[in-house]
Amino acid sequence: MAMDAATIEKMIRDGIEDAEVRIEDLRGDGNHYAAYVSSPAFIGKSRVAQHQMVYAALKDKMDEELHALALQTSLPK
């Protein structure tokens, strides 16, 4: 079962304090998304650690309901 963009966005916002999140459905199929996440919680963390935070916010959905996620993280401007 596929996840919708709103659910992905909510899970990331709930899991990462003050996150700014933008989700794009890359193919229009509800299975291939891009997530752009910016948060002050990323300050001082490596890119790998930032991505791990996003994956933790998505819990076990990456293996089950979410097929593909292109992830880009950044610090707030």
PDB file of N, CA, C, O and CB in Angstrom:
ATOM      1  N   MET A   1       0.835  -1.177   0.000  1.00  0.00           N
ATOM      2  CA  MET A   1       0.000   0.000   0.000  1.00  0.00           C
ATOM      3  C   MET A   1       0.885   1.247   0.000  1.00  0.00           C
ATOM      4  O   MET A   1       1.803   1.351   0.814  1.00  0.00           O
ATOM      5  CB  MET A   1      -0.953  -0.006   1.214  1.00  0.00           C
ATOM      6  N   ALA A   2       0.626   2.169  -0.880  1.00  0.00           N
ATOM      7  CA  ALA A   2       1.433   3.381  -1.022  1.00  0.00           C
ATOM      8  C   ALA A   2       1.051   4.422   0.029  1.00  0.00           C
ATOM      9  O   ALA A   2      -0.067   4.428   0.545  1.00  0.00           O
ATOM     10  CB  ALA A   2       1.269   3.969  -2.429  1.00  0.00           C
ATOM     11  N   MET A   3       2.001   5.297   0.330  1.00  0.00           N
ATOM     12  CA  MET A   3       1.755   6.417   1.236  1.00  0.00           C
ATOM     13  C   MET A   3       1.491   7.661   0.407  1.00  0.00           C
ATOM     14  O   MET A   3       1.999   7.796  -0.707  1.00  0.00           O
ATOM     15  CB  MET A   3       2.956   6.639   2.204  1.00  0.00           C
ATOM     16  N   ASP A   4       0.693   8.569   0.955  1.00  0.00           N
ATOM     17  CA  ASP A   4       0.498   9.826   0.248  1.00  0.00           C
ATOM     18  C   ASP A   4       1.459  10.879   0.789  1.00  0.00           C
ATOM     19  O   ASP A   4       1.991  10.741   1.891  1.00  0.00           O
ATOM     20  CB  ASP A   4      -0.962  10.305   0.378  1.00  0.00           C
ATOM     21  N   ALA A   5       1.674  11.915   0.014  1.00  0.00           N
ATOM     22  CA  ALA A   5       2.653  12.956   0.349  1.00  0.00           C
ATOM     23  C   ALA A   5       2.335  13.632   1.679  1.00  0.00           C
ATOM     24  O   ALA A   5       3.246  13.939   2.449  1.00  0.00           O
ATOM     25  CB  ALA A   5       2.705  14.003  -0.758  1.00  0.00           C
ATOM     26  N   ALA A   6       1.062  13.865   1.956  1.00  0.00           N
ATOM     27  CA  ALA A   6       0.669  14.534   3.201  1.00  0.00           C
ATOM     28  C   ALA A   6       1.065  13.710   4.426  1.00  0.00           C
ATOM     29  O   ALA A   6       1.478  14.266   5.443  1.00  0.00           O
ATOM     30  CB  ALA A   6      -0.843  14.792   3.213  1.00  0.00           C
ATOM     31  N   THR A   7       0.940  12.401   4.330  1.00  0.00           N
ATOM     32  CA  THR A   7       1.317  11.521   5.441  1.00  0.00           C
ATOM     33  C   THR A   7       2.825  11.547   5.666  1.00  0.00           C
ATOM     34  O   THR A   7       3.285  11.605   6.807  1.00  0.00           O
ATOM     35  CB  THR A   7       0.848  10.081   5.171  1.00  0.00           C
ATOM     36  N   ILE A   8       3.588  11.504   4.590  1.00  0.00           N
ATOM     37  CA  ILE A   8       5.045  11.573   4.699  1.00  0.00           C
ATOM     38  C   ILE A   8       5.455  12.895   5.347  1.00  0.00           C
ATOM     39  O   ILE A   8       6.275  12.921   6.264  1.00  0.00           O
ATOM     40  CB  ILE A   8       5.710  11.420   3.305  1.00  0.00           C
ATOM     41  N   GLU A   9       4.881  13.978   4.862  1.00  0.00           N
ATOM     42  CA  GLU A   9       5.204  15.302   5.407  1.00  0.00           C
ATOM     43  C   GLU A   9       4.873  15.372   6.893  1.00  0.00           C
ATOM     44  O   GLU A   9       5.685  15.862   7.678  1.00  0.00           O
ATOM     45  CB  GLU A   9       4.441  16.401   4.645  1.00  0.00           C
ATOM     46  N   LYS A  10       3.713  14.897   7.291  1.00  0.00           N
ATOM     47  CA  LYS A  10       3.307  14.945   8.701  1.00  0.00           C
ATOM     48  C   LYS A  10       4.244  14.121   9.575  1.00  0.00           C
ATOM     49  O   LYS A  10       4.628  14.565  10.657  1.00  0.00           O
ATOM     50  CB  LYS A  10       1.869  14.440   8.860  1.00  0.00           C
ATOM     51  N   MET A  11       4.612  12.937   9.123  1.00  0.00           N
ATOM     52  CA  MET A  11       5.503  12.096   9.920  1.00  0.00           C
ATOM     53  C   MET A  11       6.853  12.773  10.136  1.00  0.00           C
ATOM     54  O   MET A  11       7.409  12.717  11.233  1.00  0.00           O
ATOM     55  CB  MET A  11       5.699  10.738   9.243  1.00  0.00           C
ATOM     56  N   ILE A  12       7.381  13.413   9.092  1.00  0.00           N
ATOM     57  CA  ILE A  12       8.667  14.093   9.227  1.00  0.00           C
ATOM     58  C   ILE A  12       8.528  15.295  10.161  1.00  0.00           C
ATOM     59  O   ILE A  12       9.372  15.498  11.033  1.00  0.00           O
ATOM     60  CB  ILE A  12       9.197  14.540   7.844  1.00  0.00           C
ATOM     61  N   ARG A  13       7.467  16.095   9.985  1.00  0.00           N
ATOM     62  CA  ARG A  13       7.248  17.254  10.863  1.00  0.00           C
ATOM     63  C   ARG A  13       7.066  16.828  12.313  1.00  0.00           C
ATOM     64  O   ARG A  13       7.568  17.491  13.221  1.00  0.00           O
ATOM     65  CB  ARG A  13       6.024  18.049  10.400  1.00  0.00           C
ATOM     66  N   ASP A  14       6.359  15.739  12.537  1.00  0.00           N
ATOM     67  CA  ASP A  14       6.147  15.243  13.900  1.00  0.00           C
ATOM     68  C   ASP A  14       7.440  14.727  14.521  1.00  0.00           C
ATOM     69  O   ASP A  14       7.627  14.811  15.735  1.00  0.00           O
ATOM     70  CB  ASP A  14       5.097  14.137  13.900  1.00  0.00           C
ATOM     71  N   GLY A  15       8.333  14.193  13.686  1.00  0.00           N
ATOM     72  CA  GLY A  15       9.557  13.574  14.191  1.00  0.00           C
ATOM     73  C   GLY A  15      10.754  14.493  14.307  1.00  0.00           C
ATOM     74  O   GLY A  15      11.705  14.186  15.026  1.00  0.00           O
ATOM     75  N   ILE A  16      10.718  15.631  13.598  1.00  0.00           N
ATOM     76  CA  ILE A  16      11.861  16.547  13.616  1.00  0.00           C
ATOM     77  C   ILE A  16      11.366  17.950  13.944  1.00  0.00           C
ATOM     78  O   ILE A  16      10.592  18.553  13.201  1.00  0.00           O
ATOM     79  CB  ILE A  16      12.618  16.533  12.250  1.00  0.00           C
ATOM     80  N   GLU A  17      11.831  18.436  15.063  1.00  0.00           N
ATOM     81  CA  GLU A  17      11.394  19.733  15.562  1.00  0.00           C
ATOM     82  C   GLU A  17      11.683  20.862  14.567  1.00  0.00           C
ATOM     83  O   GLU A  17      12.782  20.959  14.020  1.00  0.00           O
ATOM     84  CB  GLU A  17      12.068  20.027  16.889  1.00  0.00           C
ATOM     85  N   ASP A  18      10.687  21.701  14.348  1.00  0.00           N
ATOM     86  CA  ASP A  18      10.801  22.891  13.496  1.00  0.00           C
ATOM     87  C   ASP A  18      11.203  22.585  12.057  1.00  0.00           C
ATOM     88  O   ASP A  18      11.786  23.437  11.387  1.00  0.00           O
ATOM     89  CB  ASP A  18      11.799  23.837  14.088  1.00  0.00           C
ATOM     90  N   ALA A  19      10.906  21.397  11.579  1.00  0.00           N
ATOM     91  CA  ALA A  19      11.280  21.029  10.210  1.00  0.00           C
ATOM     92  C   ALA A  19      10.405  21.752   9.191  1.00  0.00           C
ATOM     93  O   ALA A  19       9.191  21.870   9.352  1.00  0.00           O
ATOM     94  CB  ALA A  19      11.170  19.510  10.012  1.00  0.00           C
ATOM     95  N   GLU A  20      11.059  22.227   8.147  1.00  0.00           N
ATOM     96  CA  GLU A  20      10.359  22.707   6.964  1.00  0.00           C
ATOM     97  C   GLU A  20      10.445  21.570   5.964  1.00  0.00           C
ATOM     98  O   GLU A  20      11.538  21.095   5.655  1.00  0.00           O
ATOM     99  CB  GLU A  20      10.980  24.062   6.392  1.00  0.00           C
ATOM    100  N   VAL A  21       9.307  21.129   5.456  1.00  0.00           N
ATOM    101  CA  VAL A  21       9.259  19.927   4.630  1.00  0.00           C
ATOM    102  C   VAL A  21       8.508  20.216   3.333  1.00  0.00           C
ATOM    103  O   VAL A  21       7.443  20.832   3.331  1.00  0.00           O
ATOM    104  CB  VAL A  21       8.591  18.763   5.396  1.00  0.00           C
ATOM    105  N   ARG A  22       9.087  19.757   2.245  1.00  0.00           N
ATOM    106  CA  ARG A  22       8.404  19.804   0.948  1.00  0.00           C
ATOM    107  C   ARG A  22       8.533  18.414   0.325  1.00  0.00           C
ATOM    108  O   ARG A  22       9.629  17.859   0.244  1.00  0.00           O
ATOM    109  CB  ARG A  22       9.013  20.929  -0.001  1.00  0.00           C
ATOM    110  N   ILE A  23       7.413  17.867  -0.109  1.00  0.00           N
ATOM    111  CA  ILE A  23       7.375  16.532  -0.699  1.00  0.00           C
ATOM    112  C   ILE A  23       6.910  16.646  -2.143  1.00  0.00           C
ATOM    113  O   ILE A  23       5.957  17.365  -2.442  1.00  0.00           O
ATOM    114  CB  ILE A  23       6.443  15.585   0.111  1.00  0.00           C
ATOM    115  N   GLU A  24       7.583  15.937  -3.032  1.00  0.00           N
ATOM    116  CA  GLU A  24       7.165  15.873  -4.439  1.00  0.00           C
ATOM    117  C   GLU A  24       6.941  14.413  -4.821  1.00  0.00           C
ATOM    118  O   GLU A  24       7.758  13.546  -4.510  1.00  0.00           O
ATOM    119  CB  GLU A  24       8.233  16.535  -5.379  1.00  0.00           C
ATOM    120  N   ASP A  25       5.832  14.155  -5.492  1.00  0.00           N
ATOM    121  CA  ASP A  25       5.574  12.833  -6.058  1.00  0.00           C
ATOM    122  C   ASP A  25       6.245  12.823  -7.427  1.00  0.00           C
ATOM    123  O   ASP A  25       5.736  13.430  -8.369  1.00  0.00           O
ATOM    124  CB  ASP A  25       4.012  12.514  -6.158  1.00  0.00           C
ATOM    125  N   LEU A  26       7.364  12.150  -7.545  1.00  0.00           N
ATOM    126  CA  LEU A  26       8.205  12.242  -8.736  1.00  0.00           C
ATOM    127  C   LEU A  26       7.586  11.646  -9.990  1.00  0.00           C
ATOM    128  O   LEU A  26       7.850  12.121 -11.095  1.00  0.00           O
ATOM    129  CB  LEU A  26       9.498  11.573  -8.476  1.00  0.00           C
ATOM    130  N   ARG A  27       6.773  10.620  -9.838  1.00  0.00           N
ATOM    131  CA  ARG A  27       6.199   9.949 -11.010  1.00  0.00           C
ATOM    132  C   ARG A  27       4.680  10.022 -11.059  1.00  0.00           C
ATOM    133  O   ARG A  27       4.060   9.559 -12.017  1.00  0.00           O
ATOM    134  CB  ARG A  27       6.625   8.508 -11.030  1.00  0.00           C
ATOM    135  N   GLY A  28       4.084  10.605 -10.024  1.00  0.00           N
ATOM    136  CA  GLY A  28       2.638  10.668  -9.976  1.00  0.00           C
ATOM    137  C   GLY A  28       1.991   9.334  -9.650  1.00  0.00           C
ATOM    138  O   GLY A  28       0.796   9.143  -9.871  1.00  0.00           O
ATOM    139  N   ASP A  29       2.791   8.405  -9.120  1.00  0.00           N
ATOM    140  CA  ASP A  29       2.269   7.072  -8.841  1.00  0.00           C
ATOM    141  C   ASP A  29       2.099   6.774  -7.350  1.00  0.00           C
ATOM    142  O   ASP A  29       1.661   5.686  -6.978  1.00  0.00           O
ATOM    143  CB  ASP A  29       3.174   6.050  -9.447  1.00  0.00           C
ATOM    144  N   GLY A  30       2.446   7.744  -6.499  1.00  0.00           N
ATOM    145  CA  GLY A  30       2.334   7.525  -5.065  1.00  0.00           C
ATOM    146  C   GLY A  30       3.362   6.568  -4.497  1.00  0.00           C
ATOM    147  O   GLY A  30       3.220   6.112  -3.363  1.00  0.00           O
ATOM    148  N   ASN A  31       4.397   6.254  -5.268  1.00  0.00           N
ATOM    149  CA  ASN A  31       5.442   5.337  -4.815  1.00  0.00           C
ATOM    150  C   ASN A  31       6.845   5.913  -4.858  1.00  0.00           C
ATOM    151  O   ASN A  31       7.747   5.385  -4.208  1.00  0.00           O
ATOM    152  CB  ASN A  31       5.405   4.108  -5.635  1.00  0.00           C
ATOM    153  N   HIS A  32       7.046   6.977  -5.606  1.00  0.00           N
ATOM    154  CA  HIS A  32       8.375   7.552  -5.783  1.00  0.00           C
ATOM    155  C   HIS A  32       8.323   9.036  -5.408  1.00  0.00           C
ATOM    156  O   HIS A  32       7.746   9.853  -6.125  1.00  0.00           O
ATOM    157  CB  HIS A  32       8.880   7.362  -7.254  1.00  0.00           C
ATOM    158  N   TYR A  33       8.936   9.361  -4.272  1.00  0.00           N
ATOM    159  CA  TYR A  33       8.877  10.721  -3.747  1.00  0.00           C
ATOM    160  C   TYR A  33      10.271  11.326  -3.603  1.00  0.00           C
ATOM    161  O   TYR A  33      11.279  10.624  -3.523  1.00  0.00           O
ATOM    162  CB  TYR A  33       8.160  10.736  -2.402  1.00  0.00           C
ATOM    163  N   ALA A  34      10.284  12.653  -3.573  1.00  0.00           N
ATOM    164  CA  ALA A  34      11.461  13.411  -3.161  1.00  0.00           C
ATOM    165  C   ALA A  34      11.044  14.212  -1.935  1.00  0.00           C
ATOM    166  O   ALA A  34       9.965  14.804  -1.910  1.00  0.00           O
ATOM    167  CB  ALA A  34      12.007  14.349  -4.324  1.00  0.00           C
ATOM    168  N   ALA A  35      11.894  14.229  -0.932  1.00  0.00           N
ATOM    169  CA  ALA A  35      11.637  15.002   0.276  1.00  0.00           C
ATOM    170  C   ALA A  35      12.763  16.004   0.466  1.00  0.00           C
ATOM    171  O   ALA A  35      13.942  15.653   0.412  1.00  0.00           O
ATOM    172  CB  ALA A  35      11.501  14.079   1.517  1.00  0.00           C
ATOM    173  N   TYR A  36      12.387  17.242   0.688  1.00  0.00           N
ATOM    174  CA  TYR A  36      13.324  18.323   0.966  1.00  0.00           C
ATOM    175  C   TYR A  36      13.040  18.767   2.389  1.00  0.00           C
ATOM    176  O   TYR A  36      11.960  19.281   2.680  1.00  0.00           O
ATOM    177  CB  TYR A  36      13.185  19.518  -0.068  1.00  0.00           C
ATOM    178  N   VAL A  37      14.013  18.570   3.280  1.00  0.00           N
ATOM    179  CA  VAL A  37      13.798  18.819   4.695  1.00  0.00           C
ATOM    180  C   VAL A  37      14.883  19.756   5.219  1.00  0.00           C
ATOM    181  O   VAL A  37      16.076  19.511   5.040  1.00  0.00           O
ATOM    182  CB  VAL A  37      13.787  17.493   5.490  1.00  0.00           C
ATOM    183  N   SER A  38      14.447  20.829   5.865  1.00  0.00           N
ATOM    184  CA  SER A  38      15.355  21.781   6.491  1.00  0.00           C
ATOM    185  C   SER A  38      14.946  21.923   7.954  1.00  0.00           C
ATOM    186  O   SER A  38      13.761  22.044   8.265  1.00  0.00           O
ATOM    187  CB  SER A  38      15.331  23.169   5.754  1.00  0.00           C
ATOM    188  N   SER A  39      15.937  21.909   8.855  1.00  0.00           N
ATOM    189  CA  SER A  39      15.615  22.020  10.277  1.00  0.00           C
ATOM    190  C   SER A  39      16.816  22.512  11.071  1.00  0.00           C
ATOM    191  O   SER A  39      17.954  22.153  10.768  1.00  0.00           O
ATOM    192  CB  SER A  39      15.139  20.673  10.826  1.00  0.00           C
ATOM    193  N   PRO A  40      16.564  23.340  12.095  1.00  0.00           N
ATOM    194  CA  PRO A  40      17.653  23.711  13.001  1.00  0.00           C
ATOM    195  C   PRO A  40      18.175  22.502  13.778  1.00  0.00           C
ATOM    196  O   PRO A  40      19.289  22.538  14.300  1.00  0.00           O
ATOM    197  CB  PRO A  40      17.184  24.793  13.974  1.00  0.00           C
ATOM    198  N   ALA A  41      17.383  21.438  13.859  1.00  0.00           N
ATOM    199  CA  ALA A  41      17.828  20.227  14.548  1.00  0.00           C
ATOM    200  C   ALA A  41      19.011  19.575  13.830  1.00  0.00           C
ATOM    201  O   ALA A  41      19.692  18.727  14.406  1.00  0.00           O
ATOM    202  CB  ALA A  41      16.673  19.232  14.663  1.00  0.00           C
ATOM    203  N   PHE A  42      19.258  19.962  12.582  1.00  0.00           N
ATOM    204  CA  PHE A  42      20.365  19.407  11.806  1.00  0.00           C
ATOM    205  C   PHE A  42      21.710  20.092  12.094  1.00  0.00           C
ATOM    206  O   PHE A  42      22.758  19.600  11.677  1.00  0.00           O
ATOM    207  CB  PHE A  42      20.049  19.514  10.332  1.00  0.00           C
ATOM    208  N   ILE A  43      21.678  21.209  12.796  1.00  0.00           N
ATOM    209  CA  ILE A  43      22.907  21.960  13.064  1.00  0.00           C
ATOM    210  C   ILE A  43      23.904  21.074  13.814  1.00  0.00           C
ATOM    211  O   ILE A  43      23.570  20.462  14.828  1.00  0.00           O
ATOM    212  CB  ILE A  43      22.598  23.246  13.881  1.00  0.00           C
ATOM    213  N   GLY A  44      25.129  21.019  13.299  1.00  0.00           N
ATOM    214  CA  GLY A  44      26.191  20.239  13.917  1.00  0.00           C
ATOM    215  C   GLY A  44      26.165  18.755  13.573  1.00  0.00           C
ATOM    216  O   GLY A  44      27.011  17.991  14.038  1.00  0.00           O
ATOM    217  N   LYS A  45      25.196  18.349  12.760  1.00  0.00           N
ATOM    218  CA  LYS A  45      25.083  16.946  12.391  1.00  0.00           C
ATOM    219  C   LYS A  45      25.581  16.727  10.961  1.00  0.00           C
ATOM    220  O   LYS A  45      25.411  17.588  10.098  1.00  0.00           O
ATOM    221  CB  LYS A  45      23.628  16.468  12.532  1.00  0.00           C
ATOM    222  N   SER A  46      26.190  15.582  10.722  1.00  0.00           N
ATOM    223  CA  SER A  46      26.646  15.246   9.374  1.00  0.00           C
ATOM    224  C   SER A  46      25.428  15.000   8.483  1.00  0.00           C
ATOM    225  O   SER A  46      24.312  14.837   8.977  1.00  0.00           O
ATOM    226  CB  SER A  46      27.583  13.995   9.394  1.00  0.00           C
ATOM    227  N   ARG A  47      25.648  14.974   7.182  1.00  0.00           N
ATOM    228  CA  ARG A  47      24.562  14.685   6.231  1.00  0.00           C
ATOM    229  C   ARG A  47      23.962  13.305   6.509  1.00  0.00           C
ATOM    230  O   ARG A  47      22.748  13.120   6.426  1.00  0.00           O
ATOM    231  CB  ARG A  47      25.081  14.759   4.768  1.00  0.00           C
ATOM    232  N   VAL A  48      24.818  12.346   6.838  1.00  0.00           N
ATOM    233  CA  VAL A  48      24.335  10.994   7.157  1.00  0.00           C
ATOM    234  C   VAL A  48      23.438  11.036   8.388  1.00  0.00           C
ATOM    235  O   VAL A  48      22.373  10.420   8.396  1.00  0.00           O
ATOM    236  CB  VAL A  48      25.523  10.024   7.391  1.00  0.00           C
ATOM    237  N   ALA A  49      23.848  11.742   9.410  1.00  0.00           N
ATOM    238  CA  ALA A  49      23.042  11.845  10.634  1.00  0.00           C
ATOM    239  C   ALA A  49      21.707  12.549  10.357  1.00  0.00           C
ATOM    240  O   ALA A  49      20.679  12.180  10.925  1.00  0.00           O
ATOM    241  CB  ALA A  49      23.825  12.604  11.729  1.00  0.00           C
ATOM    242  N   GLN A  50      21.728  13.556   9.490  1.00  0.00           N
ATOM    243  CA  GLN A  50      20.497  14.253   9.120  1.00  0.00           C
ATOM    244  C   GLN A  50      19.533  13.284   8.433  1.00  0.00           C
ATOM    245  O   GLN A  50      18.343  13.261   8.747  1.00  0.00           O
ATOM    246  CB  GLN A  50      20.806  15.457   8.196  1.00  0.00           C
ATOM    247  N   HIS A  51      20.043  12.500   7.512  1.00  0.00           N
ATOM    248  CA  HIS A  51      19.207  11.530   6.800  1.00  0.00           C
ATOM    249  C   HIS A  51      18.680  10.468   7.763  1.00  0.00           C
ATOM    250  O   HIS A  51      17.533  10.037   7.646  1.00  0.00           O
ATOM    251  CB  HIS A  51      20.003  10.866   5.656  1.00  0.00           C
ATOM    252  N   GLN A  52      19.508  10.049   8.707  1.00  0.00           N
ATOM    253  CA  GLN A  52      19.070   9.066   9.693  1.00  0.00           C
ATOM    254  C   GLN A  52      17.923   9.609  10.535  1.00  0.00           C
ATOM    255  O   GLN A  52      17.025   8.862  10.923  1.00  0.00           O
ATOM    256  CB  GLN A  52      20.235   8.657  10.593  1.00  0.00           C
ATOM    257  N   MET A  53      17.953  10.912  10.817  1.00  0.00           N
ATOM    258  CA  MET A  53      16.867  11.531  11.568  1.00  0.00           C
ATOM    259  C   MET A  53      15.556  11.476  10.782  1.00  0.00           C
ATOM    260  O   MET A  53      14.496  11.199  11.343  1.00  0.00           O
ATOM    261  CB  MET A  53      17.218  12.983  11.912  1.00  0.00           C
ATOM    262  N   VAL A  54      15.642  11.740   9.488  1.00  0.00           N
ATOM    263  CA  VAL A  54      14.439  11.687   8.649  1.00  0.00           C
ATOM    264  C   VAL A  54      13.909  10.254   8.585  1.00  0.00           C
ATOM    265  O   VAL A  54      12.710  10.027   8.740  1.00  0.00           O
ATOM    266  CB  VAL A  54      14.740  12.217   7.220  1.00  0.00           C
ATOM    267  N   TYR A  55      14.801   9.294   8.359  1.00  0.00           N
ATOM    268  CA  TYR A  55      14.379   7.897   8.301  1.00  0.00           C
ATOM    269  C   TYR A  55      13.766   7.445   9.625  1.00  0.00           C
ATOM    270  O   TYR A  55      12.803   6.678   9.632  1.00  0.00           O
ATOM    271  CB  TYR A  55      15.564   7.002   7.941  1.00  0.00           C
ATOM    272  N   ALA A  56      14.319   7.916  10.745  1.00  0.00           N
ATOM    273  CA  ALA A  56      13.761   7.576  12.057  1.00  0.00           C
ATOM    274  C   ALA A  56      12.350   8.148  12.206  1.00  0.00           C
ATOM    275  O   ALA A  56      11.475   7.511  12.791  1.00  0.00           O
ATOM    276  CB  ALA A  56      14.673   8.103  13.187  1.00  0.00           C
ATOM    277  N   ALA A  57      12.137   9.349  11.675  1.00  0.00           N
ATOM    278  CA  ALA A  57      10.804   9.960  11.741  1.00  0.00           C
ATOM    279  C   ALA A  57       9.792   9.160  10.927  1.00  0.00           C
ATOM    280  O   ALA A  57       8.608   9.127  11.262  1.00  0.00           O
ATOM    281  CB  ALA A  57      10.852  11.410  11.236  1.00  0.00           C
ATOM    282  N   LEU A  58      10.257   8.519   9.863  1.00  0.00           N
ATOM    283  CA  LEU A  58       9.372   7.716   9.018  1.00  0.00           C
ATOM    284  C   LEU A  58       9.172   6.303   9.563  1.00  0.00           C
ATOM    285  O   LEU A  58       8.402   5.517   9.011  1.00  0.00           O
ATOM    286  CB  LEU A  58       9.928   7.644   7.609  1.00  0.00           C
ATOM    287  N   LYS A  59       9.863   5.996  10.636  1.00  0.00           N
ATOM    288  CA  LYS A  59       9.768   4.715  11.327  1.00  0.00           C
ATOM    289  C   LYS A  59       9.979   3.549  10.365  1.00  0.00           C
ATOM    290  O   LYS A  59      10.948   3.552   9.606  1.00  0.00           O
ATOM    291  CB  LYS A  59       8.412   4.586  12.016  1.00  0.00           C
ATOM    292  N   ASP A  60       9.121   2.586  10.379  1.00  0.00           N
ATOM    293  CA  ASP A  60       9.305   1.405   9.535  1.00  0.00           C
ATOM    294  C   ASP A  60       8.619   1.527   8.174  1.00  0.00           C
ATOM    295  O   ASP A  60       8.538   0.546   7.434  1.00  0.00           O
ATOM    296  CB  ASP A  60       8.785   0.185  10.250  1.00  0.00           C
ATOM    297  N   LYS A  61       8.133   2.698   7.844  1.00  0.00           N
ATOM    298  CA  LYS A  61       7.400   2.887   6.581  1.00  0.00           C
ATOM    299  C   LYS A  61       8.310   2.774   5.364  1.00  0.00           C
ATOM    300  O   LYS A  61       7.832   2.464   4.273  1.00  0.00           O
ATOM    301  CB  LYS A  61       6.709   4.246   6.574  1.00  0.00           C
ATOM    302  N   MET A  62       9.607   3.016   5.523  1.00  0.00           N
ATOM    303  CA  MET A  62      10.532   2.933   4.386  1.00  0.00           C
ATOM    304  C   MET A  62      10.584   1.519   3.810  1.00  0.00           C
ATOM    305  O   MET A  62      10.760   1.351   2.603  1.00  0.00           O
ATOM    306  CB  MET A  62      11.940   3.375   4.812  1.00  0.00           C
ATOM    307  N   ASP A  63      10.437   0.538   4.629  1.00  0.00           N
ATOM    308  CA  ASP A  63      10.512  -0.838   4.147  1.00  0.00           C
ATOM    309  C   ASP A  63       9.162  -1.386   3.703  1.00  0.00           C
ATOM    310  O   ASP A  63       9.096  -2.372   2.969  1.00  0.00           O
ATOM    311  CB  ASP A  63      11.083  -1.722   5.220  1.00  0.00           C
ATOM    312  N   GLU A  64       8.097  -0.751   4.147  1.00  0.00           N
ATOM    313  CA  GLU A  64       6.777  -1.302   3.890  1.00  0.00           C
ATOM    314  C   GLU A  64       5.975  -0.474   2.885  1.00  0.00           C
ATOM    315  O   GLU A  64       5.757  -0.909   1.755  1.00  0.00           O
ATOM    316  CB  GLU A  64       6.014  -1.411   5.181  1.00  0.00           C
ATOM    317  N   GLU A  65       5.540   0.709   3.293  1.00  0.00           N
ATOM    318  CA  GLU A  65       4.603   1.492   2.498  1.00  0.00           C
ATOM    319  C   GLU A  65       5.267   2.497   1.560  1.00  0.00           C
ATOM    320  O   GLU A  65       4.672   2.905   0.563  1.00  0.00           O
ATOM    321  CB  GLU A  65       3.674   2.215   3.407  1.00  0.00           C
ATOM    322  N   LEU A  66       6.485   2.891   1.873  1.00  0.00           N
ATOM    323  CA  LEU A  66       7.177   3.904   1.086  1.00  0.00           C
ATOM    324  C   LEU A  66       8.246   3.221   0.240  1.00  0.00           C
ATOM    325  O   LEU A  66       9.248   2.731   0.761  1.00  0.00           O
ATOM    326  CB  LEU A  66       7.805   4.998   2.003  1.00  0.00           C
ATOM    327  N   HIS A  67       8.020   3.194  -1.065  1.00  0.00           N
ATOM    328  CA  HIS A  67       8.895   2.439  -1.964  1.00  0.00           C
ATOM    329  C   HIS A  67      10.225   3.147  -2.216  1.00  0.00           C
ATOM    330  O   HIS A  67      11.283   2.537  -2.059  1.00  0.00           O
ATOM    331  CB  HIS A  67       8.190   2.195  -3.285  1.00  0.00           C
ATOM    332  N   ALA A  68      10.192   4.420  -2.604  1.00  0.00           N
ATOM    333  CA  ALA A  68      11.422   5.133  -2.950  1.00  0.00           C
ATOM    334  C   ALA A  68      11.336   6.576  -2.486  1.00  0.00           C
ATOM    335  O   ALA A  68      10.327   7.249  -2.694  1.00  0.00           O
ATOM    336  CB  ALA A  68      11.683   5.073  -4.467  1.00  0.00           C
ATOM    337  N   LEU A  69      12.415   7.046  -1.850  1.00  0.00           N
ATOM    338  CA  LEU A  69      12.463   8.412  -1.351  1.00  0.00           C
ATOM    339  C   LEU A  69      13.828   9.013  -1.657  1.00  0.00           C
ATOM    340  O   LEU A  69      14.846   8.570  -1.125  1.00  0.00           O
ATOM    341  CB  LEU A  69      12.169   8.458   0.167  1.00  0.00           C
ATOM    342  N   ALA A  70      13.839  10.028  -2.519  1.00  0.00           N
ATOM    343  CA  ALA A  70      15.060  10.804  -2.760  1.00  0.00           C
ATOM    344  C   ALA A  70      15.058  11.893  -1.684  1.00  0.00           C
ATOM    345  O   ALA A  70      14.116  12.678  -1.584  1.00  0.00           O
ATOM    346  CB  ALA A  70      15.114  11.420  -4.253  1.00  0.00           C
ATOM    347  N   LEU A  71      16.111  11.929  -0.894  1.00  0.00           N
ATOM    348  CA  LEU A  71      16.130  12.796   0.281  1.00  0.00           C
ATOM    349  C   LEU A  71      17.205  13.863   0.165  1.00  0.00           C
ATOM    350  O   LEU A  71      18.357  13.577  -0.164  1.00  0.00           O
ATOM    351  CB  LEU A  71      16.349  11.973   1.542  1.00  0.00           C
ATOM    352  N   GLN A  72      16.804  15.103   0.442  1.00  0.00           N
ATOM    353  CA  GLN A  72      17.742  16.207   0.476  1.00  0.00           C
ATOM    354  C   GLN A  72      17.498  16.973   1.773  1.00  0.00           C
ATOM    355  O   GLN A  72      16.392  17.453   2.021  1.00  0.00           O
ATOM    356  CB  GLN A  72      17.587  17.132  -0.781  1.00  0.00           C
ATOM    357  N   THR A  73      18.545  17.083   2.598  1.00  0.00           N
ATOM    358  CA  THR A  73      18.430  17.798   3.858  1.00  0.00           C
ATOM    359  C   THR A  73      19.298  19.036   3.833  1.00  0.00           C
ATOM    360  O   THR A  73      20.283  19.108   3.097  1.00  0.00           O
ATOM    361  CB  THR A  73      18.814  16.898   5.030  1.00  0.00           C
ATOM    362  N   SER A  74      18.920  20.021   4.654  1.00  0.00           N
ATOM    363  CA  SER A  74      19.712  21.255   4.720  1.00  0.00           C
ATOM    364  C   SER A  74      19.445  21.969   6.049  1.00  0.00           C
ATOM    365  O   SER A  74      18.501  21.659   6.776  1.00  0.00           O
ATOM    366  CB  SER A  74      19.379  22.193   3.518  1.00  0.00           C
ATOM    367  N   LEU A  75      20.312  22.927   6.328  1.00  0.00           N
ATOM    368  CA  LEU A  75      20.129  23.790   7.479  1.00  0.00           C
ATOM    369  C   LEU A  75      19.241  24.966   7.056  1.00  0.00           C
ATOM    370  O   LEU A  75      19.212  25.329   5.880  1.00  0.00           O
ATOM    371  CB  LEU A  75      21.507  24.285   8.041  1.00  0.00           C
ATOM    372  N   PRO A  76      18.521  25.558   8.008  1.00  0.00           N
ATOM    373  CA  PRO A  76      17.706  26.723   7.651  1.00  0.00           C
ATOM    374  C   PRO A  76      18.589  27.882   7.193  1.00  0.00           C
ATOM    375  O   PRO A  76      19.742  28.006   7.607  1.00  0.00           O
ATOM    376  CB  PRO A  76      16.834  27.158   8.846  1.00  0.00           C
ATOM    377  N   LYS A  77      18.035  28.710   6.348  1.00  0.00           N
ATOM    378  CA  LYS A  77      18.785  29.877   5.844  1.00  0.00           C
ATOM    379  C   LYS A  77      18.661  31.035   6.796  1.00  0.00           C
ATOM    380  O   LYS A  77      19.220  32.103   6.546  1.00  0.00           O
ATOM    381  CB  LYS A  77      18.290  30.295   4.451  1.00  0.00           C
TER     382      LYS A  77
END
